[in-house]
Amino acid sequence: MVVTDKARRLQGRVIEVEKTGEKKKDEEGNEWEKCVFTLELVGFSKRTPDEVLPESFRGRRVKLIRWCCFDWHYKLGVRKTLDVDETEAVLGGRPTETVYW
């Protein structure tokens, strides 16, 4: 995906990681587990410096589904970036398969 000026991406700080128990292996033999991240929205990514998060969204908690394998995937306090479709869904109040509240 090419990031353009119109490709807004929200970011949130990870405050909780819940392992679902659903697992799969990749072609290299790594075992991946489906996880639900609870994020507290903090703003937009650095790629969209002119975007300002509305105050009503600041601190809002959303759930983000990702596949995790390595120990650094589970870190708390780090920033996670939503993709463009997820960002638009959150801003539009429409839950999706990968982001909800």
C-alpha distances in whole Angstrom, upper triangle without the diagonal:
4,6,9,13,13,10,13,13,16,18,21,23,24,28,28,26,28,28,28,30,27,27,25,25,22,23,25,27,25,26,23,24,23,23,24,23,25,23,25,23,23,21,17,15,17,14,15,19,21,20,23,23,26,29,29,26,27,28,27,26,23,23,20,19,18,19,21,23,24,26,24,22,25,26,27,27,23,20,17,14,13,10,10,12,14,15,16,18,20,20,21,23,22,22,19,19,18,19,22,26
4,6,10,11,9,12,12,16,18,21,24,25,29,30,29,30,31,31,33,31,30,29,28,26,27,28,30,28,29,26,28,26,26,26,25,27,25,26,23,23,20,17,15,15,12,13,17,18,18,21,22,25,28,29,26,26,28,27,27,25,25,22,22,21,22,24,26,26,29,26,24,27,27,28,27,24,21,19,15,15,12,11,13,16,16,16,19,21,21,22,25,24,24,22,22,20,21,25,27
4,7,8,6,8,9,13,15,19,22,23,27,28,27,29,30,31,33,31,31,30,30,27,29,29,32,29,30,27,28,26,26,25,24,25,22,23,20,20,17,13,11,12,8,10,13,15,14,18,19,22,25,26,23,23,25,25,25,23,23,21,21,20,22,24,26,26,28,25,23,26,26,26,25,22,18,17,13,13,10,9,12,14,13,14,17,18,18,20,23,22,22,21,22,20,20,23,26
4,5,5,8,11,14,17,20,24,26,29,31,30,32,33,34,36,34,34,33,33,31,32,33,35,33,34,31,31,29,29,28,26,27,24,25,22,21,18,14,12,12,9,9,12,13,13,17,18,21,24,25,23,24,26,26,26,24,25,23,24,24,26,28,30,30,32,28,27,29,29,29,28,24,21,19,16,15,13,10,14,16,14,15,18,19,18,20,23,23,24,23,24,22,22,25,27
4,6,8,11,14,16,20,23,26,29,31,31,33,35,35,38,36,36,36,36,34,35,36,38,36,36,33,33,31,30,29,27,27,24,24,21,20,16,12,12,11,8,7,10,9,10,14,16,18,22,23,21,22,24,24,26,24,26,24,26,25,28,29,32,32,33,30,28,30,30,29,27,25,21,20,16,16,14,12,15,17,14,14,18,19,17,19,22,23,24,23,25,23,23,25,27
4,6,10,13,16,19,23,25,28,30,30,32,33,34,36,35,35,34,35,33,35,36,38,35,36,32,32,30,29,27,26,26,23,23,19,19,16,12,12,13,10,8,11,11,10,13,15,17,21,21,19,21,23,23,24,22,24,22,24,24,27,29,31,32,33,30,28,30,30,29,27,25,21,19,16,15,13,9,12,14,12,11,15,16,14,15,19,19,21,20,23,21,20,22,24
4,7,10,13,17,20,22,25,27,26,28,30,30,33,31,31,31,32,30,32,32,34,32,32,28,28,26,25,24,22,23,20,21,17,17,14,10,10,12,9,8,12,12,10,14,14,17,20,21,18,19,22,21,22,20,21,19,20,20,23,25,28,28,30,27,24,26,26,26,25,22,18,16,12,11,9,6,9,11,9,9,13,14,13,15,18,18,19,18,20,18,17,20,22
4,7,10,13,17,19,22,24,24,26,28,29,32,30,31,31,32,30,32,33,34,32,31,28,28,25,24,22,20,20,17,17,14,14,10,7,8,10,8,6,10,10,8,10,11,13,17,17,15,16,18,17,18,17,18,17,19,19,22,24,27,27,28,25,23,25,24,24,22,19,16,14,10,9,8,6,9,10,7,8,11,11,10,13,15,16,17,17,19,17,15,18,19
4,7,10,14,16,19,20,21,23,24,25,28,27,28,28,29,28,30,30,32,29,28,25,24,22,20,19,16,17,14,14,11,11,9,6,6,9,8,8,11,12,9,11,11,14,16,17,14,14,16,15,16,14,15,13,16,16,19,21,24,24,25,22,19,21,20,20,18,16,12,10,6,6,6,5,9,8,6,8,11,10,10,13,15,16,16,15,17,14,13,15,17
4,7,10,13,16,17,18,21,23,24,27,26,27,28,29,28,31,31,32,29,28,25,24,21,19,17,14,14,11,10,7,8,6,4,6,10,10,10,11,13,10,10,8,11,13,14,10,11,12,12,12,11,13,12,15,15,19,20,23,23,24,21,18,19,19,17,16,14,10,9,6,5,8,8,10,8,6,9,11,9,9,13,14,15,15,15,17,14,12,14,14
4,7,10,13,15,16,19,21,22,25,25,26,27,28,27,30,30,31,27,26,23,22,20,17,15,12,12,8,8,6,6,6,5,6,9,11,11,12,14,12,12,10,13,14,15,11,10,11,11,11,11,12,11,14,14,18,18,21,21,21,18,16,16,15,14,12,10,6,6,4,6,9,11,13,11,9,12,13,11,12,16,16,17,16,17,18,15,12,14,15
4,6,9,11,13,16,19,20,24,24,25,26,28,28,31,30,30,27,26,22,21,19,16,13,10,9,5,5,4,5,7,9,9,13,15,15,16,17,15,14,11,14,14,14,11,9,9,9,8,9,10,10,13,14,17,17,20,20,19,16,15,14,13,11,9,8,5,6,7,8,12,14,15,12,11,14,15,12,13,17,16,17,16,17,18,14,12,13,13
4,6,9,11,15,17,20,23,24,24,26,28,28,31,30,30,26,25,22,20,19,15,13,10,8,5,5,6,7,10,12,12,14,17,18,18,20,18,16,14,17,16,17,13,11,9,11,9,10,11,11,14,15,17,17,19,19,17,14,13,12,10,8,6,5,5,6,9,11,15,17,19,15,15,18,18,15,17,20,19,21,19,20,20,17,14,15,15
4,6,7,11,14,16,19,20,21,23,25,25,28,28,27,24,22,19,17,16,12,10,7,6,5,7,9,10,13,15,15,17,20,20,21,23,21,20,17,20,19,19,16,14,12,12,10,10,10,10,12,12,15,14,17,16,14,12,11,9,8,5,5,6,6,7,10,12,15,18,19,16,16,19,19,16,19,22,20,21,19,19,19,15,14,15,14
4,7,10,14,16,19,21,22,25,27,27,31,30,29,25,24,21,18,17,13,11,8,6,6,7,10,12,15,17,18,21,23,24,24,26,23,22,19,21,19,19,16,14,11,12,9,10,10,11,14,15,17,16,18,18,16,14,13,10,9,6,6,8,10,11,14,15,19,21,22,18,18,22,21,18,20,23,21,22,20,20,20,17,15,15,14
4,7,10,13,16,18,19,22,24,25,29,28,27,23,21,18,15,14,10,8,6,5,7,10,13,15,18,20,20,23,25,26,27,29,26,25,22,23,22,21,19,17,14,14,10,11,9,10,12,13,15,14,16,16,14,14,12,9,9,7,9,11,12,12,15,16,19,22,22,19,19,23,21,19,21,24,22,22,19,19,19,16,15,15,13
4,7,10,12,14,15,18,20,21,25,25,23,20,17,14,11,10,7,6,5,6,9,12,15,17,20,21,21,24,26,27,28,30,27,27,24,25,25,24,21,20,17,16,13,12,10,10,10,10,11,10,13,13,12,12,9,6,8,8,11,11,13,12,15,15,18,22,22,18,20,23,21,19,22,24,22,22,19,19,17,14,14,15,14
4,6,9,11,13,16,19,21,25,24,23,19,16,14,10,9,6,5,6,8,12,15,18,20,23,24,24,27,29,29,31,33,30,29,26,28,27,26,23,22,19,18,14,13,10,10,10,10,11,11,13,15,14,14,12,9,12,11,14,15,16,15,18,17,20,23,23,19,21,24,22,20,24,25,23,22,18,18,16,14,14,14,14
4,6,8,10,13,16,18,22,21,19,16,13,11,7,6,5,7,9,11,15,18,21,23,25,26,26,29,30,31,33,35,32,32,29,31,30,29,26,26,23,21,18,16,13,12,10,10,9,9,11,13,13,14,11,9,13,13,17,17,18,17,19,19,21,24,23,20,23,26,23,22,26,27,25,24,20,19,16,14,16,16,17
4,5,8,12,15,18,21,22,20,17,13,11,7,6,6,7,11,13,16,20,22,25,27,28,28,31,32,33,35,37,34,33,30,32,32,30,27,27,24,23,19,17,13,12,10,11,10,11,13,15,16,17,14,13,16,17,20,20,21,19,21,20,21,24,23,20,23,25,23,22,26,27,24,23,19,18,15,14,15,16,17
4,6,10,13,16,20,20,17,15,11,10,6,7,8,11,14,17,20,23,26,28,30,31,30,33,34,35,37,40,37,36,34,35,35,34,30,31,28,26,22,20,17,16,13,13,11,11,12,15,16,18,15,14,18,19,22,22,23,21,23,23,24,27,26,23,26,29,26,26,30,30,28,26,22,21,17,16,18,19,20
4,7,11,14,17,18,16,14,10,8,6,5,8,11,14,18,20,24,26,29,30,30,30,33,33,34,37,39,36,36,33,35,36,34,30,31,29,27,23,20,17,15,12,11,9,11,12,15,17,19,16,15,19,21,24,23,24,21,22,21,22,25,24,22,25,27,25,25,29,29,27,25,21,19,15,15,17,19,20
4,7,10,14,14,12,10,7,5,4,6,10,13,16,19,22,26,27,30,31,31,30,33,33,34,37,39,37,37,35,37,37,36,32,33,31,29,25,23,19,17,13,12,9,9,10,13,15,17,15,15,19,21,24,23,24,21,23,22,23,26,25,23,26,28,26,27,30,31,29,27,23,21,17,16,19,21,23
4,7,10,11,9,8,6,5,7,8,12,16,18,22,24,28,29,31,32,31,30,33,32,34,37,39,37,38,36,38,39,38,34,34,33,31,28,25,21,18,15,13,9,10,10,13,16,18,16,17,21,23,26,25,25,22,23,22,22,26,25,23,27,29,27,28,31,32,31,28,25,22,18,17,20,23,25
4,7,8,6,5,4,6,9,11,15,18,20,24,26,30,31,33,34,33,31,33,33,35,38,40,38,39,37,40,41,40,36,36,35,33,30,27,24,21,17,15,11,11,10,13,16,18,16,18,21,24,27,25,26,23,24,24,24,27,26,25,28,31,29,30,34,34,33,31,28,25,21,20,23,26,28
4,5,5,6,7,7,11,13,16,20,21,25,26,30,31,32,33,31,29,31,31,33,36,39,37,38,37,39,41,40,36,36,35,34,31,28,24,21,18,15,11,12,10,13,17,18,16,19,22,25,27,25,25,23,23,23,22,26,25,25,28,30,29,30,33,34,33,31,28,25,21,20,23,26,29
4,6,8,10,11,15,17,20,23,25,29,30,33,34,35,36,34,32,33,33,35,38,41,39,41,39,42,44,43,39,40,38,37,34,31,28,25,21,18,15,15,13,16,19,20,19,22,25,28,30,28,28,26,26,26,25,28,28,27,30,32,32,33,36,37,37,34,31,28,24,23,27,30,33
4,6,9,11,15,17,20,24,25,29,30,33,34,35,35,34,31,33,32,35,38,41,39,41,40,43,44,43,40,39,38,37,34,32,29,25,22,19,15,15,12,13,17,18,18,20,23,27,29,27,27,25,26,26,26,29,29,29,31,34,33,34,37,38,38,36,33,29,26,25,28,31,33
4,6,9,13,16,19,22,24,28,29,33,34,35,36,35,33,34,34,37,39,42,41,42,40,43,44,43,40,40,38,37,34,31,28,25,22,18,15,14,11,13,16,18,17,19,23,26,29,27,28,26,27,27,27,30,30,29,32,34,34,34,37,39,38,36,32,29,26,24,28,30,33
4,6,10,13,15,19,20,24,26,29,30,32,33,32,30,31,31,34,36,39,38,39,37,40,41,40,36,36,34,33,30,28,25,22,19,15,12,10,7,9,12,14,14,16,19,22,25,23,24,22,23,24,24,28,28,26,29,32,31,31,34,36,35,33,30,27,24,22,25,27,30
4,7,10,13,16,18,22,24,28,29,31,32,31,29,32,32,34,37,39,37,38,36,39,39,38,35,35,33,31,28,26,22,20,16,14,10,9,6,9,12,14,13,14,18,21,24,22,23,21,23,23,24,27,27,25,28,31,29,30,33,34,33,31,28,25,22,20,23,25,27
4,7,9,13,15,19,20,24,25,27,28,28,26,29,29,31,33,36,34,34,32,35,36,35,31,31,29,28,25,22,19,16,13,10,6,5,5,8,11,13,10,12,16,18,21,20,20,18,19,20,20,24,23,22,24,27,26,26,29,30,29,27,24,21,18,16,19,21,24
4,6,10,12,16,18,22,24,26,27,27,26,29,29,31,33,36,33,33,31,33,34,33,29,29,27,25,22,19,16,14,10,8,5,5,6,10,12,13,10,11,15,17,20,19,20,17,19,19,20,23,23,20,23,26,24,24,28,29,27,25,22,19,16,14,17,19,21
4,7,10,13,16,20,21,24,25,25,24,27,28,29,31,33,31,31,28,30,31,30,26,26,24,23,19,16,13,11,7,6,4,6,9,12,14,15,11,11,15,16,19,18,18,16,17,16,17,21,20,17,20,23,21,21,24,25,24,22,18,16,13,11,13,15,17
4,6,10,12,16,18,21,22,23,22,25,26,27,29,31,29,29,26,28,28,27,23,23,21,19,16,13,10,8,6,6,6,7,10,12,13,13,10,9,12,13,16,15,16,13,15,15,16,20,19,16,19,21,20,19,22,24,22,20,17,15,13,10,12,13,15
4,7,10,13,15,18,20,21,21,24,25,26,28,29,26,26,23,25,25,23,20,20,18,16,12,10,6,6,5,7,9,10,13,15,15,15,11,10,13,12,15,15,15,12,14,13,15,18,18,14,17,19,17,16,19,21,19,18,14,13,11,9,9,10,11
4,6,10,12,15,17,18,18,21,22,23,25,27,24,23,20,22,22,21,17,17,15,13,10,8,5,5,6,7,10,10,14,15,14,13,10,9,10,9,11,11,11,9,11,11,14,17,17,14,15,18,17,15,18,20,18,18,15,14,13,10,9,10,11
4,7,10,13,15,17,18,21,23,23,24,26,23,21,18,19,19,18,15,14,11,10,7,6,5,6,9,11,14,14,18,18,17,16,13,11,12,10,11,11,11,10,12,12,15,18,18,14,15,18,16,14,17,19,17,17,14,15,15,12,10,10,9
4,6,9,11,13,14,18,19,19,20,22,19,18,15,16,16,15,12,11,9,8,5,5,6,7,11,12,15,16,19,19,18,16,14,13,12,10,9,10,8,8,10,10,14,16,16,13,13,16,15,12,15,17,16,17,14,15,16,13,10,11,10
4,6,10,12,14,17,19,19,19,21,18,16,12,14,13,12,9,8,5,6,5,7,9,11,14,16,19,19,22,22,21,19,17,16,14,11,10,11,9,10,11,12,16,17,18,14,13,16,16,12,14,17,16,17,16,17,19,16,13,12,11
4,6,9,11,14,16,15,16,17,14,12,9,11,10,10,7,6,5,6,6,7,10,11,15,17,20,21,24,24,23,20,18,18,16,14,12,12,9,9,10,10,14,15,16,13,11,14,14,10,11,15,14,16,15,17,18,16,12,13,12
4,7,9,12,15,14,13,15,12,10,8,10,10,11,8,6,6,8,10,11,14,14,18,19,22,22,25,25,24,21,19,19,17,14,12,11,9,10,10,12,15,16,18,15,12,15,16,13,13,17,17,19,19,20,22,19,16,16,15
4,7,9,11,10,10,11,8,7,5,9,10,12,9,7,9,11,12,13,16,15,19,20,23,24,26,26,25,22,21,21,19,17,15,13,10,11,10,11,13,14,16,14,11,13,15,12,12,16,16,18,19,20,22,19,16,17,17
4,7,8,7,8,9,7,7,7,10,13,14,11,10,13,13,15,14,17,16,19,19,22,23,26,26,26,22,21,22,20,19,16,14,11,11,8,9,11,11,14,12,9,12,14,12,12,15,17,18,19,19,21,18,16,18,18
4,5,6,7,10,9,10,10,14,16,18,15,14,15,16,17,16,18,16,19,18,21,22,24,24,24,20,19,20,19,18,16,13,10,9,7,9,10,11,14,13,11,14,16,15,15,18,19,20,20,20,22,19,17,19,20
4,5,5,9,9,11,12,16,18,20,18,16,18,19,20,20,21,20,22,21,24,24,26,25,25,22,21,23,21,20,18,15,12,12,10,13,14,14,17,17,14,17,20,18,18,21,23,24,24,24,25,22,21,23,24
4,6,9,9,12,14,17,20,22,19,18,20,21,22,21,23,20,22,22,24,25,27,26,27,23,22,24,23,23,21,18,14,14,11,13,12,12,16,16,14,16,19,18,18,21,23,24,24,23,25,22,21,24,25
4,6,6,9,11,14,17,19,17,16,19,20,21,20,22,21,23,23,26,27,29,29,29,26,24,26,25,24,22,19,15,15,12,13,13,12,15,16,12,14,17,17,15,18,21,22,23,23,25,22,21,23,24
4,6,8,11,14,16,19,17,16,19,20,22,22,24,23,26,25,28,29,31,31,30,27,26,27,25,25,22,19,16,17,14,16,16,15,19,19,15,17,20,19,17,20,23,24,25,26,28,25,23,25,25
4,6,10,13,15,18,16,16,19,20,23,23,25,24,27,28,31,31,34,34,34,30,29,30,28,27,24,22,19,19,17,17,18,16,19,19,16,16,20,19,16,19,22,24,25,26,28,26,24,25,26
4,7,9,12,15,13,13,16,17,19,19,22,21,24,25,28,29,32,32,32,29,27,28,27,25,22,21,17,17,14,15,15,13,16,16,12,13,16,15,13,16,18,20,22,23,25,23,21,22,22
4,6,9,11,10,10,13,15,17,18,21,21,24,25,29,30,33,32,32,29,27,28,26,24,21,20,17,17,15,15,17,15,18,17,13,14,17,15,12,15,17,20,21,23,26,23,20,21,21
4,6,8,7,7,10,11,14,14,18,18,22,23,27,28,31,31,30,27,25,26,24,22,19,18,15,15,14,14,16,15,16,15,11,12,14,12,10,13,14,17,18,20,23,21,18,18,17
4,5,6,7,10,11,14,15,19,20,23,25,29,30,34,34,33,30,28,28,27,24,22,21,18,18,17,16,18,17,18,16,13,13,15,12,9,12,13,17,18,21,24,22,19,18,17
4,5,5,8,10,13,15,19,21,24,26,30,31,34,34,33,30,29,28,26,24,21,21,19,19,18,18,21,20,21,19,16,16,17,14,12,15,15,19,20,23,25,24,20,19,17
4,6,8,8,11,13,17,19,23,25,29,30,34,34,33,31,29,28,26,24,21,22,19,20,19,18,20,20,20,18,15,15,15,12,10,13,12,16,17,20,23,22,18,16,14
4,6,5,9,10,14,16,19,22,25,26,30,30,30,27,25,24,23,20,18,19,16,16,15,14,17,16,17,14,12,13,13,9,8,11,11,14,15,17,20,18,15,14,12
4,6,9,11,15,16,20,22,26,26,29,29,28,26,24,23,21,18,16,16,14,15,15,15,18,18,19,16,13,15,16,12,11,15,14,17,18,20,22,20,16,16,14
4,6,9,13,15,19,21,24,24,27,27,26,24,22,20,19,16,14,15,13,14,15,15,18,19,20,17,15,17,17,13,13,17,15,18,17,20,22,19,16,15,12
4,7,10,13,16,19,23,23,27,27,26,24,22,21,20,17,15,16,14,14,15,14,17,18,18,15,13,15,14,10,11,14,12,14,14,17,19,17,13,11,9
4,7,10,13,16,19,20,24,24,23,21,19,17,17,14,14,15,13,13,14,13,16,18,17,14,13,15,14,10,13,15,13,14,13,15,16,14,11,9,7
4,6,10,13,17,18,22,23,22,20,18,17,17,15,15,15,13,11,12,10,13,15,14,11,11,13,11,8,11,13,11,12,10,11,13,10,7,6,5
4,7,10,13,15,19,20,20,19,15,14,15,14,15,15,13,11,12,11,13,16,14,11,12,15,12,10,14,15,13,13,10,10,10,8,6,5,5
4,7,10,12,16,17,18,16,13,13,14,14,15,14,12,9,10,8,10,13,12,9,11,14,12,11,14,16,14,13,10,10,9,6,5,7,9
4,7,10,13,16,17,16,12,12,15,15,17,16,14,11,12,10,12,15,13,11,13,16,14,14,17,18,17,15,12,10,8,5,6,9,11
4,6,10,12,14,13,9,10,13,14,16,14,14,10,11,10,11,15,15,12,15,18,16,16,20,21,20,18,15,13,11,7,10,12,15
4,7,10,12,12,9,10,13,15,18,16,16,13,14,14,14,18,18,16,18,21,20,20,23,25,24,22,18,16,13,11,13,16,18
4,6,8,9,6,7,11,13,16,15,15,13,15,15,17,20,20,18,21,24,23,22,25,27,26,25,21,19,17,14,16,18,20
4,7,8,7,9,12,15,18,16,18,16,18,19,20,23,24,22,24,27,26,26,29,31,30,28,25,23,20,17,20,22,24
4,6,6,8,10,14,16,15,16,15,18,19,21,24,25,23,25,28,28,27,30,32,32,30,27,25,23,20,21,24,25
4,5,6,7,11,14,13,15,15,18,20,22,26,27,24,26,29,29,28,30,33,32,31,28,26,24,21,22,24,25
4,5,6,9,12,10,12,12,15,18,20,23,25,22,23,27,27,26,28,31,30,29,27,25,24,20,21,23,24
4,6,9,12,10,11,10,13,15,17,20,21,19,20,24,23,22,25,28,27,26,23,22,20,16,17,20,21
4,7,10,9,12,11,14,16,19,22,23,20,21,25,24,23,26,28,27,26,23,22,20,17,17,19,20
4,7,6,10,10,14,16,19,23,24,21,22,25,25,23,25,28,27,27,24,24,22,19,19,20,20
4,6,9,10,14,16,19,23,24,21,21,24,24,21,24,27,25,26,23,23,22,19,18,19,18
4,7,9,13,16,19,22,23,20,20,23,23,21,22,26,25,26,23,24,24,20,19,20,19
4,7,10,13,16,19,21,18,18,22,22,20,21,25,24,25,23,23,22,19,18,19,19
4,7,10,13,16,18,15,14,18,19,17,18,21,21,22,20,20,20,17,15,17,18
4,7,10,13,15,12,12,16,16,14,16,19,19,19,18,17,17,13,12,15,16
4,6,9,12,9,9,13,14,12,14,17,18,18,16,16,16,12,12,14,16
4,7,8,6,6,9,10,9,11,14,14,14,13,12,13,10,9,12,14
4,6,5,6,9,10,11,12,14,15,14,13,12,13,10,10,13,16
4,5,5,6,9,10,11,12,14,13,14,12,14,12,12,14,17
4,5,5,6,9,10,10,12,10,11,9,11,10,10,12,15
4,5,5,6,9,10,10,9,8,7,9,7,6,9,12
4,5,5,6,8,10,10,10,10,13,11,9,11,13
4,5,5,6,8,8,10,10,13,12,11,12,14
4,6,5,6,5,6,7,10,10,8,9,11
4,5,5,6,7,9,12,11,8,8,9
4,6,8,10,12,15,14,11,11,12
4,6,9,11,15,15,12,12,13
4,7,10,13,14,11,9,9
4,7,10,11,9,8,10
4,7,8,6,5,7
4,5,5,6,10
4,6,8,11
4,7,10
4,7
4
